[in-house]
Amino acid sequence: MSQSNLIDKIQSNLSKTILSILNHQYFSALEKNAIRKEKLEMFVCERYHIIANDKRNFALMISKASSDPASKLFSDCLHVESNALENLTLMAEELVIDKRKIESYEPLGCQAYTNYLTRLAVYGSDAEILIALLIDFPVWGANCGKMSSILQKNYGFKGNSLVFLDKFAAPLPEEFVNESKELIGAAFPKYEKRIGTAARLILHYELSFWDMIYRHSISEQ
């Protein structure tokens, strides 16, 4: 099986979960202005804690990578997360959230995604980590693009306040995708089951993030 066919097959097997994430009711609620603007504070604070932990995850992955190409890919991810944390402050400023409030925020059950990435960083192979990223990042990015458009249209976000979402909405670099596929393809015969499990679980935890955000955003309206 070619590398591209391998990824396509995994995506096809997980299409139901992917569609559940892409068509999540959180976005329908935003479209209808059914979520108050101040409730968006929760999204910013949760993402702050997720990204802060993911920076540590990628640093650990770099130190444990089994090859230079894998180490380079994880270094690219660490760079993206570092920039994302800076960009998130612009969104926080739009919502008038100061750093002290973000850092003292008590996370909800939205952290399962980053906690699973920690497990992969500690115990997983490079291929398991890379398949999780290749499968989840496009879905997360599509939702970021959708959310950016809605916040600009319905909630009055202006200027560069949405750069955090817009950067993630951009497609993954072709070089990153191709090199990741090569490493996954080389490991597939040995780690087939574990690679499939990593792809399935990362999407499960991505869905749980949106479920939790939605549930708490519509409560006590």
C-alpha positions as CSV (number, residue, x, y, z in Angstrom):
1,M,0.0,0.0,0.0
2,S,1.4,3.4,-0.9
3,Q,1.9,6.1,1.7
4,S,-1.0,8.3,0.4
5,N,-3.3,5.3,0.2
6,L,-2.4,4.4,3.7
7,I,-3.4,7.8,5.0
8,D,-6.6,7.9,2.9
9,K,-7.6,4.5,4.2
10,I,-7.1,5.6,7.8
11,Q,-9.1,8.8,7.2
12,S,-11.9,6.8,5.5
13,N,-12.1,4.4,8.5
14,L,-12.5,7.4,10.8
15,S,-14.8,9.5,8.6
16,K,-17.7,9.3,11.0
17,T,-15.7,10.9,13.8
18,I,-14.1,13.5,11.4
19,L,-17.6,14.6,10.2
20,S,-18.8,14.8,13.8
21,I,-16.0,17.2,14.6
22,L,-16.4,19.3,11.4
23,N,-20.1,19.6,11.9
24,H,-20.1,20.1,15.6
25,Q,-23.1,21.9,17.1
26,Y,-20.7,24.4,18.8
27,F,-20.3,26.1,15.4
28,S,-24.1,26.1,14.8
29,A,-24.5,27.8,18.2
30,L,-21.9,30.4,17.3
31,E,-23.6,31.0,13.9
32,K,-26.9,31.7,15.7
33,N,-25.2,33.9,18.3
34,A,-26.5,31.4,20.9
35,I,-23.2,31.7,22.8
36,R,-22.4,34.9,24.6
37,K,-19.1,36.6,23.7
38,E,-17.7,36.3,27.3
39,K,-18.1,32.5,27.0
40,L,-15.3,32.6,24.4
41,E,-12.9,33.2,27.2
42,M,-13.2,29.5,28.0
43,F,-11.9,28.6,24.5
44,V,-8.9,30.9,24.9
45,C,-8.0,29.7,28.4
46,E,-8.4,26.0,27.5
47,R,-6.2,26.4,24.4
48,Y,-3.6,28.2,26.4
49,H,-3.2,25.3,28.8
50,I,-3.3,22.8,25.9
51,I,-0.6,24.6,23.9
52,A,1.6,25.2,27.0
53,N,1.6,21.4,27.6
54,D,2.0,20.6,23.9
55,K,5.2,22.7,23.9
56,R,6.6,20.4,26.5
57,N,5.3,17.4,24.6
58,F,7.1,18.3,21.4
59,A,10.3,19.1,23.3
60,L,10.2,15.6,24.7
61,M,9.5,14.1,21.3
62,I,12.6,15.9,19.9
63,S,14.8,14.4,22.6
64,K,13.4,10.9,22.0
65,A,13.1,10.9,18.2
66,S,14.6,7.9,16.6
67,S,15.9,9.7,13.5
68,D,17.0,13.2,12.4
69,P,14.0,13.6,10.0
70,A,11.6,12.9,12.9
71,S,13.4,15.2,15.2
72,K,13.2,18.0,12.5
73,L,9.4,17.4,12.2
74,F,8.9,17.7,15.9
75,S,11.0,20.8,16.0
76,D,8.8,22.3,13.4
77,C,5.8,21.5,15.5
78,L,7.4,23.1,18.6
79,H,8.0,26.3,16.6
80,V,4.4,26.4,15.5
81,E,3.2,25.9,19.1
82,S,5.4,28.6,20.4
83,N,4.1,31.1,17.8
84,A,0.5,29.9,18.5
85,L,0.9,30.8,22.2
86,E,2.0,34.3,21.3
87,N,-0.9,34.7,18.8
88,L,-3.4,33.5,21.4
89,T,-2.6,36.6,23.5
90,L,-4.1,38.7,20.7
91,M,-7.3,36.8,20.9
92,A,-7.2,37.2,24.7
93,E,-6.7,41.0,24.4
94,E,-9.9,41.1,22.2
95,L,-11.8,39.5,25.0
96,V,-10.0,41.6,27.7
97,I,-8.4,38.6,29.4
98,D,-5.2,39.3,31.2
99,K,-2.4,36.7,31.5
100,R,-2.8,36.3,35.3
101,K,-6.4,35.2,34.7
102,I,-5.4,32.8,32.0
103,E,-2.7,31.2,34.1
104,S,-4.9,30.8,37.1
105,Y,-7.7,29.4,35.1
106,E,-8.9,25.9,36.2
107,P,-9.1,23.7,33.1
108,L,-12.1,21.6,32.4
109,G,-12.1,18.2,30.8
110,C,-10.9,19.6,27.5
111,Q,-7.3,18.6,28.2
112,A,-7.6,14.9,27.2
113,Y,-6.1,15.7,23.8
114,T,-2.9,17.1,25.1
115,N,-2.7,14.5,27.9
116,Y,-2.9,11.8,25.2
117,L,-0.2,13.5,23.2
118,T,1.9,13.3,26.4
119,R,1.3,9.6,26.5
120,L,2.5,9.3,22.9
121,A,5.5,11.4,23.6
122,V,6.5,9.1,26.5
123,Y,5.5,5.7,25.1
124,G,4.7,6.0,21.4
125,S,6.8,5.6,18.3
126,D,7.5,8.4,15.9
127,A,5.0,7.0,13.5
128,E,2.2,6.9,16.1
129,I,2.8,10.6,16.9
130,L,3.0,11.6,13.2
131,I,-0.2,9.8,12.2
132,A,-2.0,11.5,15.1
133,L,-0.8,14.9,13.8
134,L,-1.5,14.2,10.1
135,I,-5.0,13.0,10.9
136,D,-6.0,15.6,13.5
137,F,-4.3,18.8,12.3
138,P,-6.4,19.2,9.1
139,V,-9.6,18.7,11.1
140,W,-8.6,21.1,13.8
141,G,-7.5,23.6,11.1
142,A,-10.8,23.4,9.3
143,N,-12.6,24.2,12.5
144,C,-10.3,27.1,13.2
145,G,-11.0,28.6,9.8
146,K,-14.8,28.2,10.4
147,M,-14.5,29.7,13.9
148,S,-12.5,32.7,12.6
149,S,-15.1,33.5,10.0
150,I,-17.9,33.3,12.5
151,L,-16.2,35.4,15.1
152,Q,-15.4,38.1,12.6
153,K,-18.9,38.1,11.2
154,N,-21.0,37.7,14.4
155,Y,-18.9,38.8,17.3
156,G,-17.0,41.8,16.0
157,F,-13.4,40.5,16.2
158,K,-11.2,42.8,14.3
159,G,-7.6,43.2,13.0
160,N,-5.2,40.5,13.9
161,S,-7.1,39.3,16.9
162,L,-7.9,36.1,15.0
163,V,-4.4,35.3,13.8
164,F,-4.3,32.4,16.2
165,L,-7.2,30.7,14.4
166,D,-6.1,31.8,10.9
167,K,-2.6,30.4,11.2
168,F,-4.0,27.0,12.2
169,A,-6.5,27.2,9.3
170,A,-3.7,27.2,6.8
171,P,-2.9,23.8,5.2
172,L,0.0,21.8,6.6
173,P,3.3,22.4,4.7
174,E,3.7,19.9,1.8
175,E,7.2,19.0,3.0
176,F,5.9,18.2,6.5
177,V,3.2,16.0,5.1
178,N,5.4,14.1,2.7
179,E,8.2,13.5,5.2
180,S,5.7,12.4,7.8
181,K,4.0,10.0,5.4
182,E,7.4,8.5,4.5
183,L,8.2,7.8,8.2
184,I,4.7,6.4,8.9
185,G,4.9,4.2,5.8
186,A,8.3,2.7,6.8
187,A,7.0,1.9,10.3
188,F,3.5,0.7,9.2
189,P,4.2,-3.1,8.9
190,K,5.6,-3.2,12.4
191,Y,3.2,-0.8,14.1
192,E,0.1,-1.1,12.0
193,K,-2.3,-1.6,15.0
194,R,-0.7,1.0,17.1
195,I,-0.7,3.5,14.3
196,G,-4.5,2.9,13.7
197,T,-5.2,3.3,17.4
198,A,-3.3,6.6,17.7
199,A,-5.3,8.0,14.8
200,R,-8.6,6.9,16.3
201,L,-7.9,8.1,19.8
202,I,-6.5,11.5,18.8
203,L,-9.8,12.2,16.9
204,H,-11.8,11.0,19.9
205,Y,-10.1,13.4,22.2
206,E,-10.4,16.2,19.6
207,L,-14.2,15.6,19.5
208,S,-14.3,15.6,23.3
209,F,-12.7,19.0,23.3
210,W,-15.5,20.5,21.3
211,D,-18.1,18.6,23.2
212,M,-16.9,20.0,26.5
213,I,-16.5,23.6,25.2
214,Y,-20.0,23.4,23.8
215,R,-21.5,22.1,26.9
216,H,-20.0,24.7,29.2
217,S,-20.6,27.5,26.7
218,I,-24.4,27.0,26.6
219,S,-24.8,26.4,30.3
220,E,-26.1,29.2,32.5
221,Q,-26.7,31.4,29.5
